[in-house]
């Protein structure tokens, strides 16, 4: 079983505009941005289920994202809700996401203009922690924004110190393009890390070293599709020749199944 914990897709009517807006000259997407395109790429890569990480860039996007997420949810598609930190009803919204039976929420400190460990978000984090929902956050820098430390390893550690029972999942191996800090501060700590858009940027030796030095139960496969190619990411991991089959099973799917409460898909 392979679960990709970090993908993106948009409603069919919005996908062309969203992809045009989010694609620059340096990034060629691997799908058309639709759920159908994501499913086709999953089939090609041998992925059983994918988490869709929508981002509410304005407070009033909460309801449309929630409605669409409920409509597309299936055994293979696991959509997350998204709450903007500036939403005056942010805390109450957590309960709405839980009631809608979604598995969690996605936040993005750059696109939503906040700092990860800002105390004004603590009531929101407390509500997510109490709900048991998974909270997926962009971490590290973002190539579309200035290199301001909004979600670096130090801020991640500060957040989980305040909310130790929060089901927090850090994207991009704990800090996109900040992997020296990740290796110095996060590797080996009780922090959930997924590897989207990281394996492609790290040397095989360093990637292998960092993965093996982190708690096995806290590693997750992610691609950031359509910006990352899941088949390529899986190929990089397979080329590392891990000796433990149990390690790979946890990393590629079992850990995500446990965190998300996702029913394993029986073998054909």
C-alpha positions in Angstrom: 0.0 0.0 0.0 1.3 3.4 -1.0 -0.3 6.6 0.3 0.8 10.0 -1.0 0.1 12.4 1.8 0.7 15.6 -0.2 -1.0 16.3 -3.5 -3.0 19.2 -5.0 -6.1 19.2 -7.3 -8.8 21.7 -8.1 -12.4 21.5 -9.2 -12.6 20.8 -12.9 -14.0 24.3 -13.7 -11.2 26.0 -11.8 -8.2 23.8 -12.6 -7.1 25.5 -15.9 -7.0 29.0 -14.2 -5.4 27.7 -11.0 -2.7 25.8 -12.9 -1.9 28.8 -15.1 -1.6 31.0 -12.0 0.5 28.7 -10.0 2.8 27.4 -12.8 5.9 29.4 -13.6 8.6 28.9 -16.2 10.7 26.7 -13.9 8.0 24.2 -12.9 6.2 21.9 -15.3 3.2 20.2 -13.7 2.7 16.5 -14.0 -1.1 16.5 -14.1 -3.8 18.9 -15.4 -4.7 19.8 -11.8 -8.0 17.9 -11.8 -8.9 14.9 -9.6 -9.2 12.8 -12.7 -5.6 13.8 -13.7 -4.4 13.0 -10.2 -6.0 9.5 -10.3 -4.4 8.8 -13.7 -1.0 9.8 -12.3 -1.6 7.6 -9.2 -2.4 4.6 -11.4 0.8 5.2 -13.4 2.9 5.4 -10.3 1.3 2.6 -8.4 -0.2 4.8 -5.6 -3.3 3.5 -3.8 -4.5 6.7 -2.1 -3.6 10.4 -2.1 -4.3 13.3 0.3 -5.4 16.5 -1.5 -4.1 19.5 0.4 -6.3 22.5 -0.5 -5.3 26.0 0.8 -7.8 28.7 1.8 -6.0 31.9 0.8 -9.0 33.9 2.1 -11.3 33.2 5.0 -14.4 33.0 2.7 -12.9 30.0 0.9 -13.5 27.7 3.8 -17.0 26.7 2.8 -16.3 26.0 -0.9 -13.3 23.9 -0.1 -15.3 22.0 2.5 -18.2 21.3 0.2 -15.9 20.2 -2.7 -13.8 18.1 -0.4 -16.8 16.2 0.8 -17.9 15.6 -2.8 -14.6 14.1 -4.0 -13.8 12.0 -0.9 -13.4 8.3 -1.7 -11.2 5.3 -0.8 -8.5 6.7 -3.0 -8.9 10.4 -2.5 -8.5 11.8 1.0 -9.2 15.6 0.9 -8.3 17.9 3.7 -10.1 21.1 4.7 -8.4 24.4 5.1 -9.1 27.3 7.5 -7.5 30.7 7.1 -5.9 32.0 10.3 -7.7 35.4 9.8 -11.1 33.7 9.9 -12.9 35.1 13.0 -14.6 31.7 13.2 -11.4 29.7 12.8 -11.8 27.7 16.1 -15.5 26.8 15.4 -14.5 25.8 11.8 -12.4 23.0 13.2 -15.5 21.4 14.5 -17.2 21.7 11.1 -14.3 19.9 9.5 -14.5 17.2 12.1 -18.3 16.9 11.6 -17.8 16.6 7.8 -15.7 13.5 8.5 -12.6 14.9 6.8 -9.3 13.6 8.1 -7.5 16.9 8.7 -6.5 20.4 7.6 -3.9 22.0 5.5 -2.2 25.4 6.3 0.4 27.3 4.5 2.3 30.1 6.4 3.3 31.9 3.1 0.0 31.8 1.2 -2.0 32.5 4.3 0.5 35.1 5.6 1.3 34.0 9.2 4.2 32.6 11.2 3.8 29.0 12.3 4.3 29.5 16.0 2.5 32.8 16.4 0.7 32.8 19.7 -2.4 34.3 18.2 -3.0 30.9 16.5 -2.7 29.0 19.7 -6.5 28.8 20.2 -6.8 27.3 16.7 -4.0 24.8 17.3 -5.6 23.8 20.6 -8.9 23.1 18.9 -7.2 21.0 16.2 -5.3 19.1 18.9 -8.5 18.4 20.8 -10.3 17.3 17.7 -7.7 14.7 16.7 -7.6 16.0 13.2 -4.3 15.9 11.3 -2.7 19.3 10.7 -0.5 19.4 7.5 1.6 22.5 7.1 4.0 23.7 4.5 7.4 24.0 6.2 10.7 25.5 5.1 11.0 28.2 2.5 8.8 28.6 -0.6 10.3 29.5 -4.0 7.4 31.9 -4.7 8.1 34.1 -1.7 11.0 35.9 0.0 13.2 33.8 2.2 11.6 34.8 5.5 11.6 32.1 8.2 7.9 31.6 8.7 7.9 27.8 9.1 11.5 26.7 9.9 12.6 23.8 12.1 12.9 26.1 15.2 9.3 27.2 14.8 8.1 23.6 14.3 9.8 22.5 17.5 8.3 25.5 19.4 4.8 24.6 18.1 5.0 20.9 19.1 6.4 21.8 22.6 3.2 23.8 23.2 0.9 21.2 21.6 2.6 17.8 22.1 -0.6 15.9 21.2 -1.2 17.8 18.0 -1.2 15.4 14.9 1.2 17.7 13.1 2.7 16.7 9.8 5.6 18.8 8.4 5.9 18.8 4.6 9.1 18.9 2.5 11.1 16.8 5.0 10.6 19.5 7.7 11.8 22.5 5.8 12.1 23.0 2.0 15.6 24.2 1.0 16.5 24.4 4.7 17.7 20.8 5.1 20.9 21.7 7.0 18.6 23.1 9.8 16.3 20.1 9.5 19.2 17.7 9.9 20.6 19.7 12.9 17.3 20.2 14.7 14.5 17.9 13.6 16.0 14.6 12.5 15.6 12.2 15.4 13.0 14.3 17.1 9.3 13.2 17.6 8.1 15.1 14.6 6.1 13.7 11.6 7.9 14.4 8.4 6.9 13.8 4.8 9.4 14.0 2.0 7.7 15.8 -0.9 10.0 17.8 -3.2 13.0 16.8 -1.0 14.3 13.5 -2.4 14.9 15.3 -5.7 17.1 17.9 -4.1 19.2 15.8 -1.7 22.0 13.5 -2.6 21.2 9.8 -2.3 23.6 9.4 0.6 22.3 12.3 2.5 18.7 11.3 1.9 19.3 7.8 3.1 21.2 9.0 6.2 18.5 11.4 7.2 15.7 8.9 6.7 17.4 6.2 8.7 18.2 8.6 11.5 14.6 9.6 12.0 12.0 7.5 14.0 10.5 5.0 11.5 6.9 5.6 12.7 7.2 9.3 11.8 8.2 9.2 8.1 5.6 9.6 5.3 5.7 9.6 1.5 4.6 12.7 -0.3 5.1 14.1 -3.7 3.5 17.5 -3.9 1.8 16.5 -7.2 1.3 18.0 -9.7 4.5 20.0 -8.9 6.4 16.8 -7.9 6.4 13.6 -9.9 5.3 10.7 -7.6 6.7 8.1 -9.9 10.1 9.8 -9.9 10.1 10.2 -6.1 9.3 6.5 -5.6 12.1 5.6 -8.0 14.6 7.6 -6.0 13.5 5.8 -2.8 13.6 2.4 -4.4 17.1 3.1 -5.7 18.3 3.6 -2.1 17.9 -0.2 -1.5 16.7 -0.1 2.0 17.2 -3.6 3.6 14.2 -3.5 5.8 10.9 -4.3 4.1 9.0 -3.2 7.3 10.7 0.2 7.1 9.4 0.8 3.6 6.0 -0.5 4.4 5.7 2.0 7.2 7.2 4.9 5.3 5.2 4.4 2.1 1.8 3.7 3.6 1.3 2.2 7.0 2.3 5.3 8.9 -0.1 7.4 6.8 -2.9 4.9 7.2 -2.5 5.1 11.0 -2.3 8.8 11.2 -5.2 9.4 8.9 -7.3 6.5 10.1 -7.4 5.3 6.5 -8.7 1.9 5.7 -6.1 -0.2 4.0 -7.0 -1.3 0.5 -6.9 -5.1 0.1 -4.5 -6.6 -2.4 -6.1 -7.6 -5.6 
